[in-house]
């Protein structure tokens, strides 16, 4: 039962890395789009592409937290005690990112749009970095039951590298998705704009992955051995194949399939991390069985999870499907009856 819950948590993390990751990636490209005039078109596309689904993607993060504190309370306590600072920074970034994105679109004054846009873009960079840093600290074995909060737990080579990989991977996902969105919204000038950026982001991911080989070998030996052998290695190779397939599909302008392969590459990487770390939730000090809650709690957690998947899963799938088909569009001023105000462009 505990192993089943652990794998459900890994799948939920993979879902958040892919779904929420596209949002963070869009925020990254918003940040580097340039000034108000130069970045107007890319930001217009990002706003229209994210608007229907950005709140839904955070459901996966909530799901992960609920499973962790209910199914593995010992792990939850250890992680949040040792990593409270980066987790608080990630949470602040998550809140400011959502507020910035939600408030930027209706804002009419240019100064307001710049402030809200900066909140959205900068937070989209910081949140995945700190979440990645936490995962890196866990993978390197720096978190144990009773570990007190210290900078070394998350400000180390593995954590920094994992944080940078999280930023690069989300930028890669975001650019791939925006290529397809640009074509869907008829913004043909932005198709190549984001295609080039997707290829560049993949190159950065590949470089960081190569740098990570000696870093994890020395600093996270247990996870490194899991990633270089058995099912962990198989999933890493499959992730690499999917990443290369994404590059080929982008070059051939097959943007629909490139979405699938890019998501697969990130999801398989998360799965490889799960296999590399087993049977531990905190290498090499706390196993899945040791961290698990009471048996009756796990049984009810499985039941509730199944019910949630049955009730919520189809709705989420339908929402994503309608969005990719272009059936979901944001309301215009004509729809809401909104009227302009003096000084709208100031």
MIFINU-243094 format. One line per field, with one value per residue (C-alpha): x, y, z. Coordinates in nm, 2 decimals. Layout:
px <- X:...
py <- Y:...
pz <- Z:...
//
This chain:
px <- 0.00:0.28:0.46:0.14:0.09:0.46:0.42:0.10:0.29:0.57:0.31:0.15:0.49:0.55:0.20:0.29:0.63:0.47:0.15:0.27:0.61:0.46:0.33:0.67:0.83:0.59:0.68:1.05:1.00:0.78:1.07:1.32:1.09:1.23:1.08:0.72:0.71:0.95:0.79:0.43:0.35:0.51:0.34:0.01:0.04:0.15:-0.15:-0.40:-0.24:-0.22:-0.55:-0.79:-0.57:-0.31:-0.52:-0.60:-0.24:-0.18:-0.42:-0.13:0.08:-0.20:-0.24:0.13:0.12:-0.20:-0.05:0.28:0.14:-0.13:0.06:0.41:0.39:0.74:0.89:0.67:0.79:1.16:1.14:0.95:1.17:1.50:1.38:1.14:1.32:1.33:0.98:0.85:1.03:0.87:0.53:0.57:0.68:0.37:0.13:0.30:0.32:-0.06:-0.15:0.08:-0.07:-0.43:-0.39:-0.18:-0.44:-0.72:-0.48:-0.52:-0.24:0.10:0.28:0.05:0.10:0.47:0.46:0.23:0.42:0.74:0.58:0.46:0.78:1.03:0.82:0.80:1.18:1.23:0.95:1.08:1.44:1.36:1.14:1.42:1.67:1.45:1.45:1.82:1.88:1.66:1.83:2.18:2.08:2.10:1.76:1.70:1.45:1.56:1.77:1.76:1.72:2.05:2.16:2.37:2.05:1.95:2.24:2.48:2.60:2.32:2.05:2.17:2.21:1.86:1.71:1.87:1.76:1.40:1.42:1.56:1.32:1.02:1.15:1.18:0.83:0.69:0.85:0.74:0.38:0.39:0.49:0.17:-0.03:0.12:-0.01:-0.35:-0.39:-0.28:0.04:0.26:0.54:0.58:0.60:0.97:1.03:0.94:1.07:1.42:1.39:1.27:1.58:1.80:1.64:1.68:2.05:2.08:1.90:2.15:2.45:2.32:2.25:2.61:2.74:2.52:2.69:3.01:2.81:2.56:2.84:3.02:2.74:2.43:2.60:2.29:2.07:2.35:2.38:2.01:2.01:2.29:2.15:1.83:1.50:1.63:1.88:1.62:1.39:1.67:1.75:1.39:1.37:1.67:1.51:1.19:1.39:1.58:1.25:1.11:1.40:1.34:0.97:1.03:1.26:0.99:0.73:0.52:0.41:0.13:0.35:0.63:0.41:0.36:0.73:0.84:0.60:0.71:1.08:1.01:0.77:1.02:1.29:1.08:1.00:1.37:1.43:1.16:1.32:1.67:1.56:1.37:1.32:1.39:1.19:1.49:1.81:1.96:1.79:1.42:1.25:0.90:0.78:0.93:0.79:0.44:0.14:-0.10:-0.24:-0.60:-0.49:-0.32:-0.63:-0.86:-0.60:-0.61:-0.99:-1.01:-0.74:-0.94:-1.26:-1.08:-0.93:-1.27:-1.45:-1.19:-0.97:-1.22:-1.29:-0.93:-0.86:-1.16:-1.04:-0.69:-0.85:-1.08:-0.79:-0.57:-0.85:-0.90:-1.25:-1.16:-1.11:-1.10:-1.38:-1.33:-1.44:-1.75:-1.84:-1.81:-1.93:-1.61:-1.55:-1.23:-1.12:-0.92:-0.55:-0.57:-0.25:-0.05
py <- 0.00:0.24:0.17:0.24:0.57:0.66:0.59:0.79:1.08:1.04:1.05:1.36:1.53:1.44:1.58:1.91:1.92:1.89:2.09:2.36:2.35:2.49:2.79:2.85:2.82:3.07:3.31:3.26:3.37:3.66:3.77:3.77:3.90:4.25:4.60:4.69:4.73:4.45:4.20:4.30:4.02:3.73:3.85:3.87:3.51:3.40:3.57:3.41:3.07:3.04:3.21:2.91:2.66:2.82:2.78:2.42:2.32:2.40:2.12:1.88:2.06:2.05:1.68:1.62:1.81:1.62:1.28:1.37:1.50:1.23:0.93:1.01:1.25:1.17:1.27:1.58:1.69:1.63:1.81:2.11:2.14:2.13:2.31:2.57:2.87:2.76:2.62:2.95:3.14:2.90:2.95:3.33:3.31:3.09:3.35:3.65:3.47:3.40:3.75:3.91:3.71:3.76:4.13:4.21:4.12:4.35:4.63:4.93:5.15:5.07:5.12:4.88:4.62:4.65:4.59:4.30:4.15:4.17:3.99:3.71:3.67:3.69:3.45:3.21:3.19:3.17:2.91:2.63:2.70:2.67:2.36:2.20:2.30:2.12:1.80:1.82:1.85:1.54:1.34:1.42:1.28:1.61:1.57:1.33:1.30:1.56:1.76:2.13:2.40:2.50:2.66:2.35:2.15:2.34:2.56:2.29:2.17:1.92:2.15:2.44:2.22:2.06:2.41:2.53:2.21:2.28:2.63:2.51:2.22:2.44:2.69:2.40:2.29:2.64:2.72:2.39:2.45:2.82:2.71:2.52:2.80:3.06:2.86:2.80:3.18:3.27:3.44:3.29:3.54:3.39:3.02:3.05:3.29:3.02:2.73:2.88:2.93:2.57:2.44:2.67:2.56:2.19:2.26:2.42:2.12:1.88:2.08:2.09:1.72:1.65:1.88:1.69:1.36:1.43:1.64:1.37:1.11:1.29:1.45:1.22:0.88:0.66:0.84:0.85:0.47:0.44:0.66:0.47:0.12:-0.08:0.08:0.43:0.41:0.28:0.57:0.82:0.68:0.70:1.06:1.14:0.98:1.17:1.49:1.43:1.34:1.67:1.85:1.66:1.73:2.10:2.11:1.94:2.19:1.91:2.10:1.88:1.57:1.78:1.86:1.49:1.40:1.70:1.61:1.25:1.35:1.55:1.29:1.00:1.20:1.24:0.87:0.79:0.99:0.79:0.46:0.58:0.68:0.37:0.22:0.55:0.87:1.03:0.87:0.69:0.73:0.68:0.41:0.43:0.17:0.37:0.70:0.56:0.66:0.42:0.14:0.25:0.60:0.47:0.26:0.56:0.77:0.52:0.52:0.90:0.92:0.67:0.87:1.20:1.05:0.92:1.25:1.51:1.33:1.34:1.70:1.80:1.59:1.75:2.10:2.04:1.89:2.19:2.42:2.26:2.25:2.63:2.60:2.81:3.18:3.46:3.71:4.04:4.39:4.35:4.03:4.18:4.53:4.68:5.04:5.23:5.48:5.80:5.74:5.38:5.40:5.58
pz <- 0.00:0.09:-0.24:-0.43:-0.26:-0.33:-0.70:-0.71:-0.56:-0.82:-1.10:-0.95:-0.94:-1.31:-1.39:-1.22:-1.38:-1.72:-1.67:-1.43:-1.60:-1.93:-1.73:-1.56:-1.90:-2.05:-1.76:-1.84:-2.20:-2.08:-1.87:-2.15:-2.42:-2.41:-2.36:-2.39:-2.77:-2.86:-2.62:-2.69:-2.94:-2.74:-2.42:-2.60:-2.71:-2.36:-2.20:-2.44:-2.43:-2.05:-1.96:-1.98:-1.79:-1.56:-1.24:-1.32:-1.34:-0.97:-0.88:-0.93:-0.67:-0.41:-0.49:-0.42:-0.09:0.03:-0.05:0.12:0.45:0.47:0.34:0.46:0.75:0.88:0.54:0.53:0.87:0.78:0.44:0.56:0.88:0.69:0.37:0.50:0.36:-0.01:0.02:0.16:-0.12:-0.38:-0.22:-0.23:-0.59:-0.66:-0.51:-0.67:-1.00:-1.00:-0.88:-1.14:-1.43:-1.32:-1.26:-1.57:-1.83:-1.70:-1.61:-1.85:-1.74:-1.89:-1.55:-1.38:-1.66:-1.62:-1.24:-1.26:-1.56:-1.36:-1.07:-1.30:-1.50:-1.21:-0.99:-1.28:-1.27:-0.89:-0.81:-1.03:-0.92:-0.55:-0.60:-0.80:-0.52:-0.27:-0.48:-0.52:-0.15:-0.09:-0.37:-0.22:0.11:0.30:0.46:0.74:1.02:1.27:1.03:1.13:0.87:0.72:0.39:0.30:0.27:-0.05:-0.14:-0.27:-0.60:-0.66:-0.55:-0.76:-1.06:-1.01:-0.98:-1.30:-1.47:-1.35:-1.50:-1.83:-1.86:-1.80:-2.05:-2.30:-2.24:-2.25:-2.58:-2.74:-2.63:-2.75:-3.10:-3.13:-2.96:-3.20:-3.50:-3.33:-3.27:-3.62:-3.49:-3.77:-3.69:-3.35:-3.46:-3.56:-3.27:-3.01:-3.22:-3.20:-2.83:-2.78:-2.96:-2.75:-2.43:-2.52:-2.58:-2.23:-2.08:-2.25:-2.13:-1.77:-1.78:-1.89:-1.61:-1.37:-1.43:-1.23:-0.97:-0.89:-0.89:-0.62:-0.43:-0.47:-0.52:-0.43:-0.69:-0.94:-0.92:-0.97:-1.27:-1.44:-1.40:-1.41:-1.48:-1.39:-1.68:-1.92:-1.84:-1.87:-2.22:-2.32:-2.19:-2.41:-2.71:-2.66:-2.62:-2.95:-3.11:-3.00:-3.17:-3.50:-3.48:-3.42:-3.72:-3.93:-3.79:-3.64:-3.34:-3.22:-3.18:-3.04:-2.74:-2.67:-2.69:-2.49:-2.21:-2.23:-2.19:-1.87:-1.73:-1.79:-1.62:-1.31:-1.33:-1.35:-1.04:-0.86:-0.96:-0.88:-0.52:-0.43:-0.17:0.00:0.02:0.19:0.06:0.24:0.58:0.54:0.34:0.20:0.45:0.74:0.63:0.57:0.79:0.96:0.75:0.77:0.67:0.36:0.27:0.29:0.10:-0.18:-0.19:-0.19:-0.46:-0.68:-0.63:-0.71:-1.03:-1.14:-1.06:-1.15:-1.41:-1.70:-1.64:-1.64:-1.96:-2.13:-2.03:-2.17:-2.49:-2.54:-2.48:-2.74:-2.99:-2.95:-2.80:-2.49:-2.54:-2.28:-2.26:-2.44:-2.32:-2.55:-2.36:-2.01:-2.09:-1.97:-2.07:-2.11:-1.85:-1.87:-1.86:-1.97:-2.16:-1.89
//
